[in-house]
């Protein structure tokens, strides 16, 4: 059953709202897309939040583990984005509030993130770091892509060289760090470094098994190598990291 769009923004042509899902800077609807011929999730930002509109370079990227962005647009100064709708999908961030993941599941999700980052690099698409809040769980896990700007940055998930402004020279190492930070969070249900140490620039990374004794020494070694301070001490590529994760079984 259709509902009316909020009076706080104009109608979005081509979309018929069916119900409102929530509001957090943007109003989120389940809507019928006449162009796609299916239900989609539609976010509409208030004018004061228009700078947060998603990067249009994500539109049309097709990968089984990426949440597909169907359209990005603007009506009378109100930015909107339509993406595929996943019914009852829980974010990994919410799941981790109940505790760490089992090693097998964490390993599989880390592999997915690594493969997605490989895919994006081959396409020449830059993204922000991937945090647990950017992973939607379900039959097919999906990564929500974020633009690589400061508003999405979490200091506890940023590689050291990103803070020093050297990221253009070490992009492969940054991707490896991102997968390691993601893996650490899944296996510990906490950030890879404390928020205080991330802000002061002196990272504090507890060995993974000090936080979760159930993690195998093999997988801990892989994770902590990804999080080395110096890029040269990490894995040399995502392909090398993927092989190491697989070998840790």
MARBA-3410 file (N, C-alpha, C, O; in Angstrom, 1 decimal):
249
0.8,-1.2,0.0,0.0,0.0,0.0,0.9,1.2,0.0,1.8,1.4,0.8 ~ 0.6,2.2,-0.9,1.4,3.4,-1.1,1.1,4.4,0.0,0.0,4.4,0.6 ~ 2.1,5.2,0.3,2.0,6.3,1.3,2.4,7.6,0.6,2.9,7.5,-0.6 ~ 2.3,8.7,1.2,2.7,10.0,0.6,4.1,10.2,1.0,4.5,9.9,2.1 ~ 4.9,10.9,0.2,6.2,11.4,0.6,6.1,12.4,1.7,5.0,13.1,1.8
7.1,12.5,2.5,7.1,13.6,3.5,6.9,14.9,2.9,7.4,15.2,1.8 ~ 6.2,15.8,3.6,6.0,17.2,3.2,7.3,18.0,3.3,7.4,19.1,2.8 ~ 8.3,17.4,3.9,9.6,18.1,4.1,10.5,18.1,2.8,11.5,18.8,2.8 ~ 10.1,17.4,1.8,10.8,17.4,0.6,9.8,17.1,-0.6,8.7,16.6,-0.4 ~ 10.2,17.5,-1.8,9.3,17.3,-2.9,9.2,15.9,-3.3,10.1,15.1,-2.9
8.2,15.5,-4.1,8.1,14.1,-4.6,9.3,13.8,-5.5,9.9,14.7,-6.1 ~ 9.8,12.6,-5.5,10.9,12.1,-6.3,10.3,11.4,-7.5,9.8,10.3,-7.4 ~ 10.5,12.0,-8.7,9.9,11.4,-9.9,10.3,10.0,-10.1,11.5,9.7,-10.0 ~ 9.4,9.1,-10.5,9.7,7.7,-10.8,9.7,6.8,-9.6,9.9,5.6,-9.8 ~ 9.4,7.3,-8.4,9.3,6.5,-7.2,8.0,6.7,-6.5,7.6,7.8,-6.3
7.4,5.6,-6.0,6.2,5.7,-5.3,6.5,5.1,-3.9,6.7,3.9,-3.7 ~ 6.5,5.9,-2.8,6.8,5.4,-1.5,5.8,4.4,-1.0,4.6,4.6,-1.2 ~ 6.2,3.3,-0.4,5.3,2.3,0.2,5.3,2.3,1.7,4.3,2.1,2.3 ~ 6.4,2.6,2.3,6.5,2.8,3.7,7.8,3.5,4.1,8.8,3.4,3.3 ~ 7.8,4.1,5.2,9.1,4.8,5.7,9.8,3.8,6.6,9.2,3.3,7.5
11.1,3.7,6.4,11.9,2.8,7.2,12.6,3.5,8.4,12.7,2.9,9.4 ~ 13.0,4.7,8.2,13.6,5.4,9.3,14.1,6.8,8.8,13.8,7.3,7.7 ~ 14.9,7.5,9.7,15.3,8.8,9.4,16.6,9.1,10.2,16.6,8.9,11.5 ~ 17.7,9.5,9.5,18.9,9.8,10.2,19.7,10.7,9.2,20.7,10.3,8.6 ~ 19.3,12.0,9.2,19.9,12.9,8.2,19.2,12.8,6.9,18.9,13.8,6.2
18.8,11.5,6.5,18.0,11.3,5.3,16.7,10.5,5.8,16.8,9.7,6.7 ~ 15.6,10.8,5.1,14.5,9.9,5.3,14.6,8.7,4.3,14.9,8.9,3.1 ~ 14.4,7.5,4.9,14.6,6.3,4.1,13.2,5.7,3.9,12.4,5.4,4.8 ~ 12.9,5.4,2.6,11.7,4.7,2.3,11.9,3.4,1.6,13.0,3.2,1.0 ~ 11.0,2.5,1.7,10.8,1.4,0.7,9.9,2.0,-0.4,8.8,2.4,-0.1
10.4,2.0,-1.6,9.6,2.6,-2.7,9.5,1.7,-3.9,10.4,0.9,-4.1 ~ 8.5,1.9,-4.7,8.4,1.2,-6.0,9.1,2.1,-7.1,8.7,3.3,-7.2 ~ 10.0,1.5,-7.8,10.7,2.2,-8.9,10.0,1.8,-10.2,10.1,0.7,-10.6 ~ 9.4,2.8,-10.9,8.8,2.5,-12.1,9.8,2.1,-13.2,9.5,1.4,-14.1 ~ 11.0,2.7,-13.1,12.1,2.4,-14.0,12.7,1.0,-13.8,12.8,0.2,-14.8
13.0,0.6,-12.6,13.5,-0.7,-12.3,12.4,-1.8,-12.3,12.7,-2.9,-12.4 ~ 11.2,-1.4,-12.0,10.1,-2.3,-12.0,10.2,-3.2,-10.7,9.8,-4.4,-10.8 ~ 10.7,-2.6,-9.6,10.8,-3.4,-8.4,10.9,-2.5,-7.2,11.0,-1.3,-7.3 ~ 10.8,-3.1,-6.0,11.0,-2.3,-4.8,12.5,-1.9,-4.6,13.4,-2.7,-5.0 ~ 12.7,-0.7,-4.1,14.1,-0.2,-3.9,14.1,0.5,-2.5,13.0,0.8,-2.0
15.2,0.7,-2.0,15.4,1.6,-0.8,15.7,3.0,-1.3,16.6,3.1,-2.2 ~ 15.0,4.0,-0.9,15.2,5.3,-1.4,15.5,6.2,-0.2,14.7,6.3,0.8 ~ 16.6,6.9,-0.3,17.0,7.9,0.8,16.9,9.3,0.2,17.4,9.5,-0.9 ~ 16.3,10.2,1.0,16.2,11.6,0.5,16.7,12.5,1.7,16.3,12.4,2.8 ~ 17.8,13.2,1.3,18.4,14.1,2.3,17.8,15.5,2.3,17.3,16.0,1.3
17.7,16.0,3.5,17.3,17.4,3.7,18.4,18.3,3.0,19.5,17.9,2.9 ~ 18.0,19.5,2.6,18.9,20.4,2.0,20.2,20.7,2.8,21.3,20.8,2.3 ~ 20.0,20.7,4.1,21.2,21.0,5.0,22.2,19.8,5.0,23.3,20.0,5.4 ~ 21.7,18.7,4.5,22.6,17.5,4.5,23.0,17.1,3.0,23.5,16.0,2.8 ~ 22.7,18.0,2.1,22.9,17.7,0.7,24.3,17.3,0.3,24.5,16.6,-0.7
25.3,17.8,1.1,26.7,17.4,0.8,26.9,15.9,1.0,28.0,15.4,0.6 ~ 26.0,15.2,1.7,26.2,13.8,1.9,25.7,12.9,0.8,25.8,11.7,1.0 ~ 25.3,13.5,-0.3,24.8,12.6,-1.3,25.9,11.6,-1.8,27.0,12.0,-1.9 ~ 25.5,10.4,-2.1,26.5,9.4,-2.5,27.2,9.8,-3.8,26.7,10.5,-4.6 ~ 28.4,9.2,-4.0,29.1,9.4,-5.2,28.4,8.7,-6.4,28.1,7.6,-6.3
28.2,9.5,-7.5,27.5,8.9,-8.6,28.4,7.9,-9.3,27.8,7.1,-10.2 ~ 29.7,7.8,-9.0,30.5,6.8,-9.7,30.1,5.4,-9.2,30.5,4.4,-9.8 ~ 29.4,5.3,-8.1,28.9,3.9,-7.7,27.7,3.4,-8.5,27.4,2.2,-8.4 ~ 27.1,4.3,-9.2,25.9,3.8,-9.9,26.2,2.8,-11.0,27.1,3.0,-11.8 ~ 25.5,1.7,-10.9,25.7,0.7,-12.0,26.8,-0.3,-11.7,27.0,-1.2,-12.6
27.6,-0.1,-10.7,28.7,-1.1,-10.4,28.0,-2.5,-10.0,27.2,-2.6,-9.1 ~ 28.3,-3.5,-10.8,27.7,-4.8,-10.6,28.7,-5.8,-10.0,29.7,-6.2,-10.6 ~ 28.4,-6.2,-8.8,29.2,-7.2,-8.1,28.3,-7.9,-7.1,27.5,-7.2,-6.5 ~ 28.3,-9.2,-7.0,27.4,-9.9,-6.1,27.5,-9.5,-4.7,26.5,-9.7,-3.9 ~ 28.6,-8.9,-4.2,28.7,-8.6,-2.8,28.8,-7.1,-2.6,29.3,-6.6,-1.6
28.3,-6.3,-3.6,28.2,-4.8,-3.4,26.7,-4.5,-3.5,26.0,-4.9,-4.4 ~ 26.2,-3.7,-2.5,24.9,-3.2,-2.5,24.7,-2.2,-3.8,25.4,-1.2,-3.8 ~ 23.9,-2.6,-4.7,23.8,-1.9,-6.0,23.2,-0.6,-5.8,22.0,-0.5,-5.3 ~ 23.8,0.5,-6.3,23.3,1.8,-6.3,22.6,2.0,-7.7,23.3,1.9,-8.7 ~ 21.3,2.3,-7.7,20.6,2.3,-9.0,20.5,3.7,-9.6,20.6,3.9,-10.8
20.4,4.7,-8.7,20.3,6.1,-9.2,20.7,7.1,-8.1,20.4,6.9,-6.9 ~ 21.4,8.2,-8.5,21.7,9.3,-7.6,21.2,10.5,-8.3,21.4,10.7,-9.5 ~ 20.4,11.4,-7.6,19.9,12.6,-8.2,19.6,13.7,-7.2,19.9,13.6,-6.0 ~ 18.9,14.7,-7.7,18.6,15.8,-6.9,17.3,16.5,-7.4,17.1,16.6,-8.6 ~ 16.4,16.8,-6.5,15.2,17.5,-6.9,15.0,18.8,-6.0,14.9,18.6,-4.8
15.1,19.9,-6.6,14.9,21.2,-5.8,15.9,21.3,-4.6,15.5,21.8,-3.6 ~ 17.1,20.8,-4.8,18.1,20.9,-3.8,18.1,19.8,-2.8,18.9,19.8,-1.9 ~ 17.2,18.8,-3.0,17.1,17.6,-2.1,17.8,16.5,-2.8,17.3,16.0,-3.8 ~ 18.9,16.0,-2.3,19.6,14.9,-2.9,19.0,13.6,-2.5,18.4,13.5,-1.4 ~ 19.0,12.6,-3.4,18.4,11.3,-3.1,19.3,10.2,-3.8,20.0,10.5,-4.7
19.1,9.0,-3.3,19.8,7.9,-3.8,18.8,6.7,-3.7,18.2,6.5,-2.7 ~ 18.8,5.9,-4.8,18.0,4.7,-4.8,19.0,3.5,-4.9,19.9,3.5,-5.8 ~ 18.8,2.5,-4.0,19.6,1.3,-4.1,18.8,0.1,-3.9,17.6,0.2,-3.5 ~ 19.4,-1.1,-4.2,18.6,-2.3,-4.0,18.1,-2.5,-2.6,18.8,-2.0,-1.6 ~ 16.9,-3.0,-2.4,16.3,-3.2,-1.1,16.5,-4.6,-0.6,16.2,-5.6,-1.3
17.1,-4.7,0.5,17.3,-6.0,1.2,16.4,-6.1,2.4,16.6,-5.4,3.4 ~ 15.4,-7.0,2.3,14.5,-7.1,3.4,15.1,-7.8,4.6,15.7,-8.8,4.5 ~ 14.9,-7.1,5.8,15.4,-7.7,7.1,16.9,-8.0,7.1,17.3,-8.9,7.7 ~ 17.7,-7.1,6.4,19.1,-7.3,6.4,19.7,-6.6,7.7,19.4,-5.5,7.9 ~ 20.5,-7.4,8.4,21.1,-6.8,9.6,22.6,-6.4,9.3,23.3,-7.1,8.6
23.0,-5.3,9.8,24.4,-4.9,9.6,25.3,-5.6,10.5,24.9,-6.1,11.6 ~ 26.5,-5.8,10.0,27.5,-6.5,10.8,27.8,-5.7,12.1,28.0,-6.3,13.2 ~ 27.7,-4.4,12.0,27.9,-3.6,13.2,26.9,-3.9,14.3,27.3,-4.0,15.5 ~ 25.6,-4.1,13.9,24.6,-4.5,14.9,24.9,-5.9,15.4,24.7,-6.2,16.6 ~ 25.3,-6.8,14.5,25.5,-8.2,15.0,26.6,-8.3,16.0,26.6,-9.0,16.9
27.7,-7.4,15.8,28.8,-7.5,16.7,28.5,-7.0,18.1,29.3,-7.2,19.0 ~ 27.4,-6.3,18.3,27.0,-5.9,19.6,26.7,-7.1,20.5,26.7,-7.1,21.7 ~ 26.5,-8.3,19.9,26.2,-9.5,20.6,27.5,-10.3,20.8,27.4,-11.4,21.4 ~ 28.6,-9.8,20.3,29.9,-10.5,20.5,30.6,-10.9,19.3,30.0,-10.7,18.2 ~ 31.8,-11.4,19.3,32.6,-11.6,18.1,32.0,-12.8,17.3,31.1,-13.5,17.7
32.4,-12.8,16.0,32.0,-13.9,15.1,32.8,-15.1,15.3,34.0,-15.0,15.8 ~ 32.3,-16.2,14.9,33.1,-17.4,14.9,34.2,-17.2,13.8,34.0,-16.5,12.8 ~ 35.3,-17.9,13.9,36.4,-17.7,13.0,36.0,-18.0,11.6,36.5,-17.3,10.7 ~ 35.3,-19.0,11.3,35.0,-19.4,9.9,34.2,-18.3,9.2,34.5,-17.9,8.1 ~ 33.2,-17.8,9.9,32.4,-16.7,9.4,33.2,-15.4,9.2,33.1,-14.8,8.1
34.0,-15.1,10.1,34.9,-13.9,10.0,35.8,-14.0,8.8,36.0,-13.1,8.1 ~ 36.4,-15.2,8.7,37.3,-15.4,7.6,36.6,-15.2,6.2,37.1,-14.6,5.3 ~ 35.4,-15.8,6.1,34.6,-15.7,4.9,34.3,-14.2,4.5,34.4,-13.8,3.4 ~ 33.9,-13.5,5.6,33.5,-12.1,5.3,34.7,-11.2,5.0,34.7,-10.3,4.2 ~ 35.9,-11.5,5.6,37.1,-10.8,5.3,37.5,-11.0,3.9,38.0,-10.1,3.2
37.3,-12.3,3.4,37.6,-12.6,2.0,36.7,-11.8,1.1,37.2,-11.4,0.0 ~ 35.5,-11.7,1.4,34.5,-10.9,0.6,35.0,-9.5,0.5,35.0,-8.9,-0.6 ~ 35.3,-8.9,1.6,35.8,-7.5,1.6,37.1,-7.3,0.7,37.2,-6.4,0.0 ~ 38.0,-8.3,0.9,39.2,-8.2,0.0,38.9,-8.3,-1.4,39.5,-7.6,-2.2 ~ 38.0,-9.2,-1.8,37.6,-9.4,-3.2,36.9,-8.1,-3.7,37.1,-7.7,-4.9
36.0,-7.5,-2.9,35.3,-6.3,-3.3,36.3,-5.2,-3.5,36.2,-4.5,-4.5 ~ 37.3,-5.0,-2.7,38.3,-4.0,-2.8,39.2,-4.2,-4.1,39.6,-3.3,-4.7 ~ 39.5,-5.5,-4.4,40.2,-5.8,-5.6,39.4,-5.4,-6.8,39.9,-4.8,-7.7 ~ 38.1,-5.7,-6.8,37.2,-5.3,-7.9,37.1,-3.8,-8.1,37.2,-3.4,-9.2 ~ 37.0,-3.1,-7.0,36.9,-1.6,-7.1,38.2,-1.0,-7.6,38.2,-0.1,-8.4
39.4,-1.6,-7.2,40.7,-1.1,-7.6,40.8,-1.3,-9.1,41.3,-0.5,-9.9 ~ 40.4,-2.5,-9.6,40.4,-2.7,-11.1,39.5,-1.8,-11.9,39.8,-1.5,-13.0 ~ 38.5,-1.3,-11.2,37.6,-0.4,-11.9,38.0,1.1,-11.7,37.4,2.0,-12.3 ~ 39.0,1.3,-10.9,39.5,2.7,-10.6,38.6,3.5,-9.7,38.5,4.7,-9.8 ~ 37.8,2.8,-8.9,36.9,3.4,-8.0,37.4,3.5,-6.6,37.8,2.5,-6.0
37.5,4.7,-6.0,38.0,4.9,-4.7,36.8,4.9,-3.7,35.8,5.5,-4.0 ~ 37.1,4.3,-2.5,36.0,4.3,-1.5,36.7,4.6,-0.1,37.9,4.5,0.0 ~ 35.8,4.9,0.8,36.3,5.0,2.2,36.6,3.6,2.8,36.3,2.6,2.1 ~ 37.1,3.6,4.0,37.4,2.3,4.6,36.1,1.6,4.8,35.0,2.2,5.0 ~ 36.2,0.2,4.9,35.0,-0.6,5.1,34.9,-1.0,6.6,35.8,-1.6,7.1
33.9,-0.5,7.3,33.7,-0.8,8.7,32.5,-1.8,8.8,31.8,-2.1,7.9 ~ 32.4,-2.4,10.0,31.3,-3.4,10.2,29.9,-2.8,9.8,29.0,-3.5,9.4 ~ 29.7,-1.5,10.0,28.4,-0.9,9.7,28.2,-0.8,8.2,27.0,-0.6,7.8 ~ 29.2,-1.1,7.4,29.1,-1.0,5.9,28.8,-2.4,5.3,28.8,-2.6,4.1 ~ 28.7,-3.4,6.2,28.4,-4.8,5.7,27.0,-5.2,6.1,26.7,-5.2,7.3
26.2,-5.6,5.1,24.9,-6.1,5.4,24.9,-7.6,5.3,25.3,-8.2,4.3 ~ 24.4,-8.3,6.3,24.4,-9.7,6.4,23.2,-10.3,5.7,22.1,-9.6,5.6 ~ 23.2,-11.5,5.3,22.1,-12.2,4.7,22.6,-13.3,3.9,23.7,-13.8,4.1 ~ 21.7,-13.9,3.1,22.1,-15.0,2.2,23.3,-14.7,1.4,24.2,-15.5,1.2 ~ 23.3,-13.4,0.9,24.5,-12.9,0.2,24.9,-11.6,0.8,24.3,-10.6,0.7
26.0,-11.7,1.6,26.5,-10.4,2.3,26.8,-9.3,1.2,27.3,-9.6,0.2 ~ 26.5,-8.1,1.6,26.6,-7.0,0.7,27.4,-5.8,1.4,27.2,-5.5,2.6 ~ 28.4,-5.3,0.7,29.1,-4.1,1.2,28.4,-2.8,0.7,28.2,-2.7,-0.5 ~ 28.2,-1.9,1.6,27.7,-0.6,1.2,28.9,0.3,1.0,29.7,0.6,1.9 ~ 29.0,0.9,-0.2,30.1,1.7,-0.6,29.9,3.1,-0.1,28.8,3.7,-0.1
31.0,3.7,0.4,31.0,5.1,0.9,32.1,5.9,0.2,33.1,5.4,-0.2 ~ 31.8,7.2,0.0,32.7,8.1,-0.7,33.9,8.3,0.2,33.8,8.4,1.4 ~ 35.1,8.4,-0.4,36.4,8.6,0.4,36.6,10.0,0.9,37.6,10.6,0.5 ~ 35.7,10.5,1.7,35.9,11.9,2.2,35.8,11.9,3.7,35.4,10.9,4.3 ~ 36.1,13.0,4.3,36.3,13.0,5.8,35.1,12.7,6.6,35.1,12.2,7.7
33.9,13.0,6.0,32.7,12.8,6.8,32.4,11.3,7.1,31.7,11.0,8.1 ~ 33.0,10.4,6.3,32.7,9.0,6.6,33.9,8.4,7.3,33.8,7.2,7.8 ~ 35.0,9.1,7.5,36.2,8.5,8.1,36.0,8.2,9.6,35.6,9.0,10.3 ~ 36.4,7.0,9.9,36.5,6.6,11.3,38.0,6.5,11.7,38.7,5.7,11.1 ~ 38.5,7.3,12.6,39.9,7.3,12.9,40.5,6.0,13.4,41.7,5.7,13.2
39.6,5.2,14.0,40.1,3.9,14.4,40.2,2.8,13.3,40.7,1.7,13.6 ~ 39.8,3.2,12.1,39.9,2.2,11.0,40.8,2.8,9.9,40.9,2.2,8.8 ~ 41.5,3.9,10.1,42.3,4.5,9.1,43.8,4.0,9.3,44.3,4.0,10.4 ~ 44.4,3.7,8.2,45.8,3.3,8.2,46.6,4.5,8.6,46.3,5.6,8.3 ~ 47.8,4.2,9.2,48.6,5.3,9.7,49.0,6.3,8.6,49.0,7.5,8.8
49.3,5.8,7.4,49.8,6.7,6.3,48.6,7.5,5.8,48.9,8.6,5.2 ~ 47.4,7.1,6.0,46.3,8.0,5.6,46.2,9.2,6.4,45.9,10.3,5.9 ~ 46.6,9.1,7.7,46.6,10.2,8.6,47.7,11.2,8.2,47.6,12.4,8.5 ~ 48.8,10.6,7.6,49.9,11.5,7.3,49.9,12.0,5.9,50.8,12.7,5.5 ~ 48.8,11.7,5.2,48.6,12.3,3.8,49.5,11.6,2.8,49.8,12.3,1.8
49.9,10.4,3.0,50.8,9.7,2.0,50.0,8.6,1.2,50.6,7.8,0.6 ~ 48.7,8.6,1.3,47.9,7.5,0.8,48.1,7.3,-0.7,47.9,6.2,-1.2 ~ 48.4,8.3,-1.5,48.5,8.2,-2.9,49.6,7.2,-3.3,49.6,6.6,-4.4 ~ 50.6,7.0,-2.5,51.8,6.2,-2.8,51.6,4.8,-2.3,52.4,3.9,-2.7 ~ 50.7,4.5,-1.5,50.6,3.2,-0.8,49.1,2.7,-0.8,48.7,2.1,0.2
48.5,2.8,-1.9,47.0,2.4,-1.9,46.8,0.9,-1.7,45.9,0.5,-1.0 ~ 47.7,0.1,-2.2,47.6,-1.4,-2.0,47.7,-1.7,-0.5,47.0,-2.5,0.0 ~ 48.7,-1.0,0.1,48.9,-1.3,1.5,47.7,-0.8,2.4,47.4,-1.4,3.4 ~ 47.1,0.3,2.0,45.9,0.8,2.7,44.8,-0.2,2.6,44.1,-0.5,3.5 ~ 44.6,-0.8,1.4,43.5,-1.8,1.2,43.8,-3.0,2.1,42.9,-3.5,2.7
45.0,-3.4,2.2,45.4,-4.6,3.1,45.1,-4.2,4.6,44.5,-5.0,5.3 ~ 45.4,-3.0,5.0,45.2,-2.5,6.3,43.6,-2.6,6.6,43.2,-3.0,7.6 ~ 42.9,-2.1,5.6,41.4,-2.0,5.8,40.8,-3.4,6.0,39.9,-3.6,6.9 ~ 41.3,-4.4,5.3,40.8,-5.8,5.5,41.2,-6.3,6.9,40.4,-6.9,7.6 ~ 42.4,-6.0,7.3,42.9,-6.4,8.6,42.1,-5.8,9.7,41.8,-6.4,10.7
41.8,-4.5,9.6,41.0,-3.8,10.6,39.6,-4.4,10.7,39.0,-4.5,11.8 ~ 39.0,-4.7,9.5,37.7,-5.3,9.4,37.7,-6.7,10.1,36.8,-7.0,10.9 ~ 38.8,-7.5,9.8,38.9,-8.8,10.4,39.1,-8.7,11.9,38.5,-9.5,12.7 ~ 39.9,-7.8,12.4,40.1,-7.6,13.8,38.8,-7.3,14.5,38.5,-7.8,15.6 ~ 38.0,-6.4,13.9,36.7,-6.0,14.5,35.8,-7.2,14.6,35.1,-7.3,15.6
35.7,-8.0,13.6,34.8,-9.2,13.6,35.2,-10.2,14.7,34.4,-10.8,15.3 ~ 36.5,-10.4,14.9,37.0,-11.4,15.8,37.1,-10.9,17.2,37.2,-11.7,18.2 ~ 37.0,-9.6,17.4,37.1,-9.1,18.8,35.9,-8.3,19.3,35.7,-8.0,20.4 ~ 35.0,-7.9,18.3,33.8,-7.1,18.6,34.3,-5.8,19.2,33.6,-5.2,20.0 ~ 35.4,-5.3,18.7,35.9,-4.0,19.1,36.7,-3.4,18.0,37.1,-4.0,17.0
37.1,-2.1,18.1,37.8,-1.4,17.1,39.3,-2.0,17.1,39.8,-2.4,18.1 ~ 39.9,-1.9,15.9,41.3,-2.4,15.9,42.3,-1.6,16.7,43.3,-2.1,17.1 ~ 42.0,-0.3,16.9,42.8,0.5,17.8,41.8,1.3,18.7,40.7,1.5,18.3 ~ 42.3,1.8,19.8,41.4,2.6,20.7,41.2,3.9,20.1,42.0,4.4,19.4 ~ 40.0,4.5,20.3,39.7,5.8,19.7,40.7,6.9,20.2,41.0,7.8,19.5
41.1,6.7,21.5,42.1,7.7,22.0,43.4,7.6,21.3,44.0,8.6,20.9 ~ 43.9,6.4,21.1,45.2,6.3,20.4,45.1,6.7,18.9,46.1,7.2,18.4 ~ 43.9,6.4,18.3,43.7,6.8,16.9,43.8,8.4,16.8,44.3,8.9,15.8 ~ 43.2,9.1,17.7,43.2,10.5,17.7,44.6,11.1,18.0,44.9,12.2,17.4 ~ 45.3,10.5,18.9,46.6,11.0,19.3,47.7,10.7,18.2,48.8,11.3,18.3
47.4,9.7,17.4,48.4,9.3,16.4,49.4,8.3,16.9,50.3,7.9,16.1 ~ 49.2,7.8,18.1,50.0,6.7,18.6,49.1,5.5,18.7,48.5,5.3,19.8 ~ 49.0,4.7,17.7,48.1,3.5,17.7,48.4,2.5,18.7,49.6,2.1,19.0 ~ 47.4,2.0,19.4,47.5,0.9,20.3,46.7,-0.3,19.8,45.5,-0.2,19.7 ~ 47.4,-1.3,19.4,46.8,-2.5,18.9,47.1,-3.7,19.8,48.2,-4.2,19.8
46.2,-4.2,20.5,46.4,-5.3,21.3,46.4,-6.6,20.4,45.6,-6.7,19.5 ~ 47.3,-7.5,20.7,47.3,-8.8,19.9,45.9,-9.4,20.0,45.3,-9.4,21.1 ~ 45.5,-9.9,18.9,44.1,-10.4,18.8,43.7,-11.4,19.9,42.6,-11.4,20.4 ~ 44.6,-12.3,20.1,44.3,-13.4,21.1,44.3,-12.9,22.5,43.8,-13.6,23.4 ~ 44.8,-11.7,22.8,44.6,-11.2,24.1,43.2,-10.7,24.3,42.7,-10.6,25.5
42.5,-10.4,23.2,41.1,-9.9,23.3,40.2,-11.1,23.2,39.2,-11.1,23.8 ~ 40.5,-12.1,22.3,39.7,-13.3,22.1,40.6,-14.5,22.0,41.2,-14.7,21.0 ~ 40.6,-15.3,23.1,41.5,-16.4,23.1,41.1,-17.5,22.2,41.9,-18.4,21.9 ~ 39.9,-17.5,21.7,39.4,-18.5,20.8,40.0,-18.4,19.4,39.8,-19.4,18.6 ~ 40.5,-17.3,19.0,41.1,-17.1,17.7,42.4,-17.9,17.5,43.2,-18.0,18.4
42.5,-18.6,16.4,43.7,-19.4,16.1,44.9,-18.5,16.0,44.8,-17.4,15.6 ~ 46.1,-19.1,16.3,47.3,-18.3,16.1,47.6,-18.0,14.7,48.2,-17.0,14.4 ~ 47.2,-18.9,13.8,47.4,-18.6,12.3,46.6,-17.4,11.9,47.2,-16.5,11.2 ~ 45.3,-17.3,12.3,44.5,-16.2,11.8,44.9,-14.9,12.5,44.9,-13.8,11.9 ~ 45.3,-15.0,13.8,45.8,-13.8,14.5,47.1,-13.3,13.8,47.2,-12.1,13.6
48.0,-14.1,13.3,49.2,-13.7,12.6,48.8,-13.0,11.4,49.4,-11.9,11.0 ~ 47.8,-13.5,10.6,47.4,-12.8,9.4,46.9,-11.4,9.7,47.2,-10.5,9.0 ~ 46.0,-11.4,10.7,45.3,-10.1,11.0,46.3,-9.1,11.5,46.3,-7.9,11.0 ~ 47.2,-9.4,12.3,48.2,-8.5,12.9,49.2,-8.0,11.9,49.7,-6.9,11.9 ~ 49.5,-8.9,10.9,50.4,-8.5,9.8,49.8,-7.4,9.0,50.5,-6.5,8.5
48.5,-7.5,8.8,47.8,-6.4,8.0,47.8,-5.1,8.7,47.8,-4.1,8.0 ~ 47.9,-5.1,10.0,47.8,-3.9,10.8,49.2,-3.3,11.2,49.3,-2.4,12.1 ~ 50.2,-3.8,10.6,51.5,-3.3,10.9,51.6,-1.8,10.6,51.0,-1.3,9.7 ~ 52.4,-1.1,11.4,52.5,0.4,11.3,53.1,0.8,9.9,52.6,1.6,9.2 ~ 54.1,0.1,9.5,54.8,0.4,8.3,54.2,-0.4,7.1,54.1,-1.6,7.2
53.8,0.3,6.0,53.2,-0.4,4.9,54.0,-1.6,4.4,53.4,-2.6,3.9 ~ 55.3,-1.4,4.4,56.2,-2.5,3.8,56.1,-3.8,4.6,56.5,-4.8,4.1 ~ 55.7,-3.7,5.9,55.6,-4.8,6.7,54.3,-5.6,6.6,54.1,-6.7,7.2 ~ 53.4,-5.1,5.8,52.1,-5.8,5.6,52.2,-6.7,4.3,53.3,-6.8,3.7 ~ 51.1,-7.3,4.0,51.1,-8.1,2.8,51.3,-7.2,1.6,50.8,-6.1,1.6
51.9,-7.7,0.6,52.2,-6.9,-0.6,51.1,-6.6,-1.5,51.1,-5.6,-2.3 ~ 50.0,-7.3,-1.4,48.8,-7.1,-2.3,47.6,-7.8,-1.6,47.8,-8.6,-0.7 ~ 46.5,-7.5,-2.1,45.2,-8.1,-1.7,45.2,-9.6,-2.1,44.7,-10.5,-1.4 ~ 45.8,-9.9,-3.3,45.9,-11.3,-3.7,46.7,-12.1,-2.7,46.4,-13.3,-2.4 ~ 47.8,-11.6,-2.2,48.7,-12.3,-1.3,47.9,-12.4,0.1,48.0,-13.5,0.7
47.2,-11.4,0.4,46.4,-11.5,1.7,45.3,-12.5,1.6,45.1,-13.3,2.5 ~ 44.6,-12.6,0.5,43.5,-13.6,0.3,44.1,-15.0,0.4,43.5,-15.8,1.0 ~ 45.2,-15.2,-0.2,45.9,-16.5,-0.1,46.2,-16.8,1.4,46.1,-18.0,1.8 ~ 46.7,-15.8,2.1,47.1,-16.0,3.5,45.8,-16.4,4.4,45.9,-17.2,5.2 ~ 44.7,-15.7,4.1,43.5,-15.9,4.9,43.0,-17.4,4.6,42.6,-18.1,5.5
43.1,-17.8,3.3,42.7,-19.1,2.9,43.6,-20.2,3.6,43.1,-21.2,4.0 ~ 44.9,-19.9,3.7,45.8,-20.8,4.3,45.7,-20.9,5.8,46.3,-21.8,6.4 ~ 45.0,-20.0,6.4,44.9,-20.0,7.8,43.8,-20.9,8.4,43.6,-21.0,9.6 ~ 43.1,-21.6,7.5,42.0,-22.5,7.9,42.6,-23.7,8.6,41.8,-24.6,9.1
END
